[in-house]
């Protein structure tokens, strides 16, 4: 059985007439019996696909492709015995490196296939990886399409991919990538790694955001081994897949937005699938637009979880204001984690109206902390964008705001990365000066890692 806890952090008191509720909903995977899923049944087999950029730019310098090959081999060694896996080489088209494509006699065509991790298949896969050469262009939609077909051909299970790229998606139109991402959504999770500084962060962000993953930078080839191994080990630690966040709101209520705010910022709002009771039988059905006068169940994907994992979500809700008084409390939402219809944990988000200004203006520490973390990420993004555009005034103001927020929330990793781009004169007041000798590597590292957040520190005794 899987055991989760749920905690809601909020100020339940609202001033008279107020209709907006903010809360941080924290879930923790406290226990997962290995070999058992949410309902006590067996965990499905895991499937891992490594997608390696093999375009011509990976040969310049040669250490780039060589490092990627070695790192891929080490990632293969980290696969759990019995894990289904495949290696894909990406250029202006996608090619299955290992295992060899199988021939489907019924359709008289070659189809994608998977291998099961063992000493024999690992050795064969590593041998195939070391024979890869670099040539051609970059068409990432074709890489994702083959990856999707591999997952569709495999067992229904924990689906995870690692996608590695070193350049821009120049061999296809942007619409092709967007359309393929729509087809991939919900089929697998994908973590992206950008090698060097010639890749476009927004392209990899679009992939990791749509596929519930993360994007990070590998500045130098000698750092590939550790990062490949860390991502693979993290993927192998997952034991429960396709976990959903359910928000049930009452009649007259609505969900304004949902954002994951820990361990990193990710906006889930647009990934919603809405359900409402319909007809005289009250059966719940999927709707495109919510109908007034009915409760609403909003479902958001959260991907796979590992034992001991903790995540926080910032939910913003609308409710119908009630009269002031202790007997007029309403449930603004019921937040639940669900797997295949099994509720793992749930907790209410509450609302109670008061004329007591001291109560209604009190700011919950967790809400304030993670709201600051969200603003920190957006301030860094805006500051770097202004800096690249030559707008030094806006860049200084936004990065100064980021330095203040990093100081206030205790985000020391972000402070260290900011110090590579600005001289922080007064972190408490957010006074900074732009550095002139900033490398592209330092700027991209700050950009890609700005979404990582830190947990709320316990108040001193």
N, C-alpha and C positions, 0 to 999 in steps of 0.2 A: 504494500500500500504506500501511497505518497501522502506525506503530511505537510501542509502549508499553514502558515499563520498570516493573518491580515490585520493591519493597524491603520486607522485613519487619523491623520493630524489636521486639525482645523479649529477655527473659532466658530462655534455653532451659532453664536449670537449675531443677528443682523439688525440694522436700524430699521425703524418703521418704514414700510414701503419698498425696501430693498429686495431685489429678485435674483441677484447673482451670488453664487456660492463657490468658494475656492477650497480645495482640499488636496492634501498629499496622501495617496493611498499606497501603503508599503506592504509588499508581499515577500515572504521568505520561505524557501523550500527547505524545511527543517529535516525531513527524513525521506529517503527513497530507498526502498528495499531493492537491491540489485536483482534484476531479473523480473521485477514486477512493475506494472504500469499503474495508472491512476486507479483503476478498479480492481487491482490485485492480479491481473493477467500478465502474461509475458511482455516485456518490452520488445518492440519490433527491431529487426536488424537495422544497423546504421549504414548509410550510404555516403561516401565521401568522394567528391570529384575535384581534382586539382586542374585548373585551367591556366596554362603557362603561355605568356606572350612569346612568340617565336618570330616576330617580324624582324626585318633587316636591322633595325636600330638596336636590337638586343646583342648584336655582334660588335657594337662600338661603345666601349671597348670590349674585347673578347671576354674579359673577366665578368661581365654582366651576365651573359648566358651561362658561362661556366659556374658562376655562383648560384644561379637559379637552378641549374641541374643538380648541383650538390645539395642544395637546400630541399629540393623536391624529394631527393632520395632519402634524406633524413626524415622528412615528413612521412614518407611511406613506411619507414621503420616505426613510426609512432602510432600507426593504425592498430587498433585492437584486433586480435585474432578473430577471424570470421566477418570483419567489416567488408561490405561490398565497396569496391572503389574502381576508379578509372582515371586516366591521365589524358588531358586534351591539349593539343598544340594549337594556338590561335595565330593566324596571320590574316590575309584578306578572305580566308575561309577557315573553317574549323576541321581539324583532323584528329581522329582517335589514335593516340600513341599506344596506349595499352588499356585493356586487352585488344587483340585484333577484332575487327568487326566480324560479326557472325553473318552467315548467309541464310536468309529466310527463304526456304524452298516454296512456301505458299505464295509469297509475293514476288519471288525471283529477284530479290534485292538484298543489299547488305544493310543490316540494321545495327544500332548501337548495342553494346553489351557491357557487362560488368564482370569483374573478377572478385573472388573472395580472398581476403588477406590471409596468407600463410607464408611459411618460409620460402616455398617454391614460387608463389606468385609475386612476392615482394622482390625477390632476386630478378625475376624476369622483367618486372616493371622498371626496376632501376637500370637494368641493361638497356631497355628501350629508351628511357629518358636520356641516358648518356649519348645516344646516337642522334638526338635531335639537332638539327641545324637551324640557323636564322636566315630568313629571307621573306620577301613580300611585304604587304601592308598590314593595316589594322582595321578589322571590321568586327567589333565586339558583339554585335547582335548575332552574328553567326556562331560565335563561341557560346553565347548563352543558349541559343537554340539547340545546339547539340547537347549541351549540359542538361537542358530541360528534358530532351528525349531520353537521355540516360536515366534520369530519375523516374521518368514515366515507365521505362522498361524494367525498373527494379522493384523491389518490395515496397509496400507502403510502410514507411519507417521514418527515422530521423534523417532528414536530407540536408546536407551541408556541402557548400563549395567554397574553394579558395580561388580567387581570380587575381592574377598578377599581370600588370601592364607597365610599360615603360614609356609610352608615347600617347599621342592624341588619337582619337577615333576618326582617322582621316579617310578611310577607304569606303565610307558609306554615308548616307544622309542621316541627320540627327533623328528624324522620324522613325527610321528603322530600329534604332535602339529603343526609343520610347515604346514602340508597338510590341517589341519582343519582351520588354520588361512587364507589360500588362499580361502577356501570356505566361510569364514565369512566376508572377506574384502568387504566393501561396503554395508553389510547388517545391521550393527549397529556400534555404537561407544562404547568404553569400557574404563573405568577408573579402574586402579588396585590399590589395597592396600595390602601391605605386613605387616603382624603382627609379631612383634618381630624381631629377627635377623637370623633365620634359613632358610629363603627363599632365592632363587637365583635371584638377581636383573635382570640378563640378560634374564631370562625366562619371567618375568613380563614386561620388556621393549619390548620384541619381540611382546607381545600381544598389549600393549598400542600403540606402534609405528604402527603396522599393522592396528589397528582399531581406529586411530586418537584420542587416549585418553592420559592419563597421568598415571604415577606410583609414589606412595608416600609410606612412611613408617609410621607405627603406632608402636612406640617403646614400649608403655605400654598399657594394656587393658583399663585403665581409660581414654585414649585419643580417644577411638573408637567413642563414642557418637558424639563428635563435628565434627570429620572428616566425618563420615557417613552422618550427617545432612548437612554439607557444600557441599558435592558432590551432594547429592540429590537436594538441593535447587538450585545449579548451573544448574543441568540437567533440573529442572522444569522451569528455567528462559528462556530456549531456545524456540524460537518462529518460527524459519525458518530452515528447514532441507535440507540436500543434496545440500549445496551450493558448487559450483565449481569455481576454479580459472582457467581462460582461458588465454593462452598466444598465440597470433597470430603473427608468425614471417614471414618475407618476403622471397622471393626467395633468396637462398644463406645464409639464416639465420638459427640459431639453438639455442636450449635451452641447456646450459651446466649443470646447476643444479637449483633447486628451494628448498629453505629452509624457513620454518616458523621460525622467529627469535624473535617474541614476541607474546604472553606473555611467551612462552618458546620455546626452540629450538627443531625443528622436521624436519627431512629431507623428503621431498615429492618427490624427484627426481624419485625414482623407481616406484611410484604409477601412473605414467603418462599413459594416453590413447591418442594416436596420431591420427590425422585426416588430410587427404589431398584431394584436388579435384582430381577426377579421370575421365578419358574418355572425350569424346567430349561434354557431357552435363555439365561437371564441377561439378557433384554431390560430396559432401564431404563424404568420406568413412574412416573407421578405418583401420589403417595400422600398421604392426609390425615394419617395418623399413621404415624411410622416404625416399621418392624418390627424387633425385636431380632435380632442376629446377622447383620446385613447392613450394608455401607457405605451412606452417605447423601450424596446430592448436593443441597445447598441452594442455590437460585438466587434472587438479589435484583436487582431493576431498579435501574439507576443513571441512566437517561435518556441524553441526548445529550452529546457531548464536543466540545471545540474543541482545535485544535492548541495545545500549550504548557500545557494545563490540568493541574493537579495536584490529587489528592484523597487523603485519608487515611481509613481505616476502622478502627475499634476492634472487634476480634473477640474474643469470649470463648468458649472451647471447653472441653468435658469430654473427658478421655481415660481409658483404663484404666491405672492405675499399674503400672509395671514395676519390676523389681529394680534396685537401685543398680548402676551400672557403665557404662563408656563404650560397651559393645557393645549396650546396650538402648535406644538412642535410637529414638523413634517419630516419625512424621509426624502431628501432631495434625490437620492439614488441608493441603490444597493449594488455594491461593487463585488464581483465574484471572479475567481479564476476557475476555468472550466476546461476539462479535457473529455472529448467525445461524450458530452452530456453529463459527465460526473463533476459535481461541484467540489473543488479542492479546498476552497476557503472563501469566506465572504464577510463583509462588514458594511454597516450603513454609513452614509454621509448625511448629516442631519442639518436642520435649519430651525432656528427659534428666534422670534422677533422680540425686541426690547426697546424701551426708551432710555435705558441706562447707557449713556455715551461711553463710559469707561469700559463696559463690557463689549459693546459693538465695535469699538475702535481698537481693541486689543489685537495685535498681530501674532499669529501663531509662529513659533520659531521655525518649524520645518517649512511652512509655506514661504516665509520670508527668505530662508536659506536657499531653497531650490528655485524660487523666482529670481533671486540674485544670480544663481548659476546659469539659468536660461539667458538672462540679460548679459552675463559675462561672455557666453559663446557668441551671441549676436553682436556685441560690441567689438569683439576681436574681428569677426567677419567684416563688419562695416568699416572698421579702422584700416584693415589691410586692403580692402577694395579702394578706399579713398587714397591710401598711400600709393597704390599702383597707378591711380588716375592722376597723381600729382597734386591732389588736394591736401596739402600738408596741414592746413588748419583743422579740417574735419578729422583727418587721421590722428592728429595729436589729441583732439577732444575725445574721440571714441576709444582710442587705446589708453588714454588717461582714465576714462571711466572703467575700462576693463581692469586696469591695475588696481583701482580702488575696490572693485567688486572682488577681485582675487584676494586682496588683503582682508577685506571684511569677512569673506566666507572661508578663509583659511585654505584657499586653493594654491598651495605652494608649487605644485608642478606647473600650473599656468603662469605663476609669477616668474619662475625661472625661464620659461619659454619667452615671456614678454620682455624680459631683460635682454634678450638677444636682439630685439627689434627697437626697444626704446630705453632711454636712460630714466629710471624711476627716481625722481627727486623726493617726492612725498607721497607714499602709497595711500596714506589715510585721506589725503585731500585729492588724490588722483592727478598729481602734477608730474608730467613726463616730458621728455624731449626726444624727438625722433633721432635715431642713429643714422648716420650716413653710410656706414660700412656694413650694411646688412646683406648677407648672402641669400640667394634664392632658396637655398636649403633651409636656412633658419626661418625664413618667412613661410615656406610651405609646411614645415614641421609645426609651427605655431598654428597655422590654419587647420591642418588635419587633426590636431590633437586638442583643439579648443573645445570640442564637444564633450570631452571627458569631465566628469564632475567628481566632487569629493563628498563624502557623507557628512551629515551634521554632527558636529562635536557635542559631546555631553556637556552640560553647563557645569562650571566648577562647584564643588561642594560648598 
